[in-house]
Amino acid sequence: MISYFKVKGQSMEPWVKEGDFVLVDRLSYLFLRPKVGHVALIRHPEKPNLLIIKRIARKEDNRYWVEGDSSFNSTDSRHFGWLKRELLVGKVIHRTGSFALGILS
């Protein structure tokens, strides 16, 4: 299943900017192992209703260390620690600006 999300915040700049959209493959991590370097949609470990986008920076056993590309603007594993695989919702497979989808902010 493919879903799209509007990006809020600046934690992944310059890779993706606030107001851009990302396409997420929600089935990918059911069949494939998340890899270092993937950008993933993640369920925030302290706020279960919040979905965030982070890059997988390290992998240890079945735990993942995630970071935003903009370290000064990112709440990530440096704040909440290692994540269990179950919190990785899907792999970001495409990014696009808001105007490319014909959506005005």
C-alpha positions as a printed NumPy array, in Angstrom:
array([[ 0.   ,  0.   ,  0.   ],
       [ 1.345,  3.413, -1.   ],
       [ 0.442,  6.497,  1.051],
       [ 1.493, 10.111,  0.76 ],
       [ 2.212, 12.557,  3.529],
       [ 2.809, 16.276,  3.704],
       [ 6.057, 17.11 ,  5.464],
       [ 5.862, 19.309,  8.543],
       [ 9.014, 20.594, 10.164],
       [12.604, 20.978,  9.052],
       [14.289, 17.865, 10.437],
       [15.02 , 16.307,  7.029],
       [16.235, 19.427,  5.201],
       [17.748, 19.754,  2.681],
       [16.588, 16.325,  1.449],
       [12.929, 17.272,  1.871],
       [11.462, 20.606,  2.93 ],
       [ 8.427, 21.58 ,  4.95 ],
       [ 5.377, 21.545,  2.675],
       [ 6.81 , 18.891,  0.346],
       [ 5.134, 15.507, -0.043],
       [ 6.602, 12.035,  0.326],
       [ 5.296,  8.725, -0.961],
       [ 5.631,  5.864,  1.503],
       [ 5.534,  2.149,  0.768],
       [ 3.834,  0.788,  3.89 ],
       [ 4.333, -2.844,  2.883],
       [ 8.067, -2.728,  2.166],
       [ 9.252, -3.497,  5.688],
       [ 6.888, -6.439,  5.986],
       [ 8.96 , -8.204,  3.32 ],
       [12.339, -6.442,  3.271],
       [14.759, -5.544,  6.041],
       [15.234, -1.833,  6.663],
       [18.75 , -0.785,  5.669],
       [21.106,  1.945,  6.792],
       [20.521,  4.942,  4.544],
       [16.808,  4.329,  4.012],
       [14.474,  7.188,  4.83 ],
       [11.564,  5.752,  6.778],
       [ 8.168,  6.742,  8.1  ],
       [ 8.308,  5.991, 11.814],
       [ 5.83 ,  5.893, 14.65 ],
       [ 7.248,  8.209, 17.333],
       [ 8.179,  6.033, 20.346],
       [ 6.922,  8.548, 22.912],
       [ 3.885,  9.854, 20.978],
       [ 2.259,  6.838, 19.258],
       [-0.17 ,  8.963, 17.236],
       [ 2.68 , 10.95 , 15.659],
       [ 4.38 ,  9.778, 12.459],
       [ 7.852, 11.167, 11.691],
       [10.325, 10.838,  8.837],
       [13.948,  9.998,  9.649],
       [16.962,  8.381,  8.022],
       [18.17 ,  5.028,  9.351],
       [21.704,  5.786, 10.502],
       [22.663,  2.538, 12.265],
       [21.334, -0.959, 12.748],
       [22.08 , -3.313, 15.616],
       [20.321, -6.684, 15.76 ],
       [16.655, -5.751, 15.349],
       [17.026, -2.181, 16.601],
       [17.462,  0.983, 14.583],
       [19.12 ,  4.319, 15.235],
       [17.417,  7.086, 13.251],
       [18.411, 10.683, 12.671],
       [17.095, 13.701, 10.839],
       [19.333, 15.177,  8.163],
       [19.198, 18.564,  9.887],
       [20.588, 17.673, 13.307],
       [19.801, 21.078, 14.836],
       [16.109, 20.773, 13.909],
       [15.539, 17.09 , 14.609],
       [14.128, 15.09 , 17.484],
       [15.452, 11.615, 16.791],
       [17.351,  8.702, 18.364],
       [19.704, 11.162, 20.029],
       [16.664, 12.044, 22.169],
       [14.653,  8.811, 22.389],
       [17.273,  6.118, 21.739],
       [17.154,  2.941, 19.668],
       [13.892,  1.946, 17.963],
       [12.329, -1.474, 17.588],
       [11.567, -2.594, 14.045],
       [ 7.834, -2.489, 14.766],
       [ 8.   ,  1.323, 14.872],
       [ 9.19 ,  1.509, 11.245],
       [ 5.938,  1.996,  9.342],
       [ 7.295,  2.132,  5.795],
       [ 9.998,  3.196,  3.399],
       [ 9.904,  6.631,  1.767],
       [10.16 ,  5.856, -1.933],
       [ 9.707,  9.303, -3.49 ],
       [ 9.7  , 12.942, -2.551],
       [ 8.179, 15.845, -4.418],
       [ 7.432, 19.515, -3.903],
       [ 3.87 , 20.588, -3.18 ],
       [ 3.462, 22.255, -6.576],
       [ 4.51 , 19.08 , -8.429],
       [ 1.362, 17.385, -7.146],
       [-0.792, 20.38 , -7.994],
       [-1.473, 21.113, -4.33 ],
       [-1.211, 24.621, -2.986],
       [-0.201, 25.189,  0.615]])
